[in-house]
Structures are given as C-alpha cells and as structure tokens.
Amino acid sequence: MKKDLCFWGVAVVAVLIGIAEPARGQYDRAVVALTRLDYVYYNVDNPMSVSVPGLLPKDIVVSIGEDKAFLHRDPDGSNSNDMIVRPKDSTGTITVHVDERIDPQRTRSRGMVRYRVVTLPNPVLYMGYVRQGDTVALDDLINKGYIQVKAQFENLNLPLEEPVVLGYDLNRSGWFNVPIEVTGSRLSSEARDMLSKARRDETLYIDNVRVLLPDGRTVTLKAEFPLK
C-alpha cells in the first residue's frame, strides 16, 4: 500500500495536554494529534501532528522520553507540524514531550502525552481477490496462472507496504497425500496439478502461511476457501 496523502483526513484524534504557568499568564496547551487515541504501532511510521496555539513550528521542541522511539519531521506532511514517530520496542509506552523554545538555551514545558506501543494486527488472507472463508472458483485456480495468495490489512489507516507472503502449504479436503509446499505467493505448477483433480464441493486449505509484515516480524497464518 503506497503513501496516500488523503490519509490525513481519516479519523484524526486530538489529545490536549499541558501545564499552565500563571507567572506570565495562562499559556495555551500543546496539541498532539495521532491517528489513534492511545497507541502507536511498533517499528512502523506513525504520522503525528504537534502544535501549540500561538507558537510557530520553529518554536516548538518535540522529543520522546527515554530514547524509546525515532522521531523526525514528515517529508510528505502538509505542514511543518507533521511528524513521524517509530517506536523501537514492541511493548511498553512512549512519552511525547512538547516544549516551547524561549531562547537557544532555554525551553518551557507545554505538556506531554503517553501512548501504548502495540504490534500490527495480523492481515487477512486472500486467494486472488477472494477473501478467506469465501468461495473461490476452481476454474480460476486451474486456468489463471497469476492467481496468488495475498495478505492484506483491513481497517488500518496507515500508509504501509503490503505484507509479503513467503510461502505456504496447500491441501484440499479430497486430497489424501501430503500437502503441496509452495514457495512465494503464486500457485506452483504442482499445486495447479493437484487442483485439476479437485471437485467443486471440496474445501481448499492453506496452512503454514509465512507472512513478512512491514514491521519486520514474520507471522504464520492459515485460511480455508470452499471451492465452487
């Protein structure tokens, strides 16, 4: 999935945090906007927007406590407040600190917000354009060489690359031999030969599907596809 600048219009949640300093009047609170209310995803780019009413972006200093995440300006953001946060650890929390730059040597805290770090959810498996659990046409599997097993995230509003299927085991309900081992995502000639003997009332089983996720982890999934 390629970066989509329209992503910024999807369900942005603003979290208001801050510390008032009455010595010089009531200061506005920092505004930290993330795509999720209370969590960020491990080892992927999480878009974030940080602002303080009345301050220019050059006067805002943003940092992550305890060096638990990478933080940098988003080169594809619509303004200079847009940033990217990428957690280094797959569990725990990160703390976003927002400070006002008073002069080259001094800053004033405008607040902080803490987010949980979670891992990406498992993707959903597809056989061609057919979602796992739905019926797939046997003729398509036999005759169309481009049919492949794919893994896709659902309801995940992040501009991430598509997960990569490294390989899987293929079986069907009427097959009494060992499963066919497939390397990569496409159906092999051996797999199509096995399917050429299938019936339309059988079920296709895809087990031990090794999927490489954008965060660098590999997960193992499985799915069923009734044949028609």
WOSULSUL-V930549 format. One record per residue. N is the residue number from 0. RES is the residue in one letter. PSI is psi in whole degrees, 0 to 359 (none if undefined). D_LAST is the distance of its C-alpha to the last C-alpha in Angstrom with 1 decimal. Layout:
N_RES_PSI_D_LAST + N_RES_PSI_D_LAST
This chain:
0_M_123_30.0 + 1_K_162_33.4 + 2_K_137_36.3 + 3_D_114_36.3 + 4_L_341_39.7 + 5_C_347_38.2 + 6_F_329_37.3 + 7_W_343_40.9 + 8_G_5_40.2 + 9_V_113_37.7 + 10_A_56_39.0 + 11_V_130_42.2 + 12_V_126_44.1 + 13_A_133_47.9 + 14_V_120_49.8 + 15_L_127_53.5 + 16_I_162_55.8 + 17_G_175_59.4 + 18_I_122_63.0 + 19_A_143_65.8 + 20_E_92_69.1 + 21_P_347_71.8 + 22_A_327_74.6 + 23_R_28_73.6 + 24_G_176_71.8 + 25_Q_113_68.3 + 26_Y_146_65.9 + 27_D_151_62.4 + 28_R_155_59.5 + 29_A_148_57.0 + 30_V_117_53.6 + 31_V_120_50.7 + 32_A_123_47.3 + 33_L_168_44.1 + 34_T_352_40.5 + 35_R_156_40.3 + 36_L_314_42.8 + 37_D_19_43.8 + 38_Y_158_41.9 + 39_V_158_41.2 + 40_Y_139_38.7 + 41_Y_133_39.9 + 42_N_27_40.5 + 43_V_164_39.0 + 44_D_118_40.8 + 45_N_110_41.2 + 46_P_140_42.8 + 47_M_142_45.9 + 48_S_130_48.6 + 49_V_132_52.2 + 50_S_159_55.1 + 51_V_118_58.4 + 52_P_130_59.7 + 53_G_352_62.9 + 54_L_145_62.3 + 55_L_152_61.3 + 56_P_327_58.5 + 57_K_342_61.2 + 58_D_6_62.9 + 59_I_128_59.9 + 60_V_121_59.4 + 61_V_135_56.1 + 62_S_161_55.6 + 63_I_126_53.4 + 64_G_145_55.3 + 65_E_22_55.6 + 66_D_43_53.9 + 67_K_0_50.4 + 68_A_155_48.6 + 69_F_141_48.9 + 70_L_127_50.0 + 71_H_165_50.6 + 72_R_143_50.6 + 73_D_112_47.3 + 74_P_341_47.8 + 75_D_4_45.1 + 76_G_158_46.4 + 77_S_343_47.9 + 78_N_174_51.2 + 79_S_354_53.3 + 80_N_347_52.4 + 81_D_129_48.8 + 82_M_171_48.4 + 83_I_132_45.9 + 84_V_132_45.9 + 85_R_101_44.2 + 86_P_142_44.8 + 87_K_332_45.7 + 88_D_146_44.9 + 89_S_351_41.6 + 90_T_173_43.3 + 91_G_208_46.4 + 92_T_162_47.7 + 93_I_153_49.2 + 94_T_122_52.1 + 95_V_118_52.6 + 96_H_133_56.3 + 97_V_120_57.6 + 98_D_154_61.2 + 99_E_131_63.6 + 100_R_115_65.6 + 101_I_314_69.2 + 102_D_179_70.8 + 103_P_337_70.0 + 104_Q_343_71.0 + 105_R_146_70.0 + 106_T_160_66.8 + 107_R_132_66.3 + 108_S_133_63.3 + 109_R_3_61.3 + 110_G_179_58.8 + 111_M_160_55.9 + 112_V_142_52.4 + 113_R_138_50.4 + 114_Y_142_46.6 + 115_R_147_44.4 + 116_V_127_42.5 + 117_V_161_38.8 + 118_T_159_36.1 + 119_L_145_33.0 + 120_P_159_30.1 + 121_N_140_27.1 + 122_P_170_24.5 + 123_V_140_20.9 + 124_L_145_18.3 + 125_Y_145_15.8 + 126_M_102_13.4 + 127_G_240_14.5 + 128_Y_10_14.7 + 129_V_126_12.1 + 130_R_148_14.2 + 131_Q_137_14.1 + 132_G_339_12.5 + 133_D_161_10.0 + 134_T_144_6.3 + 135_V_142_6.0 + 136_A_123_5.0 + 137_L_321_5.9 + 138_D_322_8.6 + 139_D_319_10.1 + 140_L_325_10.7 + 141_I_320_12.3 + 142_N_340_14.2 + 143_K_108_15.3 + 144_G_343_18.1 + 145_Y_353_18.7 + 146_I_133_15.6 + 147_Q_160_17.4 + 148_V_128_17.6 + 149_K_158_19.8 + 150_A_128_21.9 + 151_Q_141_23.2 + 152_F_146_25.8 + 153_E_136_25.3 + 154_N_38_28.3 + 155_L_104_30.7 + 156_N_63_33.3 + 157_L_141_34.7 + 158_P_75_34.8 + 159_L_156_33.3 + 160_E_152_31.7 + 161_E_139_28.0 + 162_P_151_27.5 + 163_V_125_27.0 + 164_V_117_24.4 + 165_L_334_26.6 + 166_G_170_24.2 + 167_Y_168_21.8 + 168_D_133_20.6 + 169_L_134_17.1 + 170_N_166_15.8 + 171_R_161_12.9 + 172_S_333_13.3 + 173_G_12_14.0 + 174_W_125_16.4 + 175_F_11_20.0 + 176_N_181_21.8 + 177_V_154_22.9 + 178_P_153_20.5 + 179_I_126_20.5 + 180_E_125_22.9 + 181_V_131_22.3 + 182_T_132_25.2 + 183_G_197_24.7 + 184_S_336_21.6 + 185_R_150_20.0 + 186_L_130_17.8 + 187_S_167_20.4 + 188_S_325_20.5 + 189_E_321_20.4 + 190_A_317_17.2 + 191_R_327_15.5 + 192_D_319_17.2 + 193_M_320_15.7 + 194_L_335_12.1 + 195_S_343_13.1 + 196_K_4_13.5 + 197_A_163_10.3 + 198_R_159_8.1 + 199_R_355_4.5 + 200_D_10_6.5 + 201_E_175_8.1 + 202_T_138_9.1 + 203_L_130_10.5 + 204_Y_129_14.1 + 205_I_109_16.4 + 206_D_164_20.0 + 207_N_44_23.5 + 208_V_113_22.6 + 209_R_119_26.0 + 210_V_123_26.5 + 211_L_120_29.9 + 212_L_161_30.9 + 213_P_339_33.5 + 214_D_5_36.1 + 215_G_350_36.1 + 216_R_153_34.4 + 217_T_125_31.5 + 218_V_157_29.0 + 219_T_124_26.4 + 220_L_173_23.1 + 221_K_161_19.8 + 222_A_162_16.3 + 223_E_144_13.0 + 224_F_107_9.4 + 225_P_140_6.7 + 226_L_148_3.8 + 227_K_none_0.0
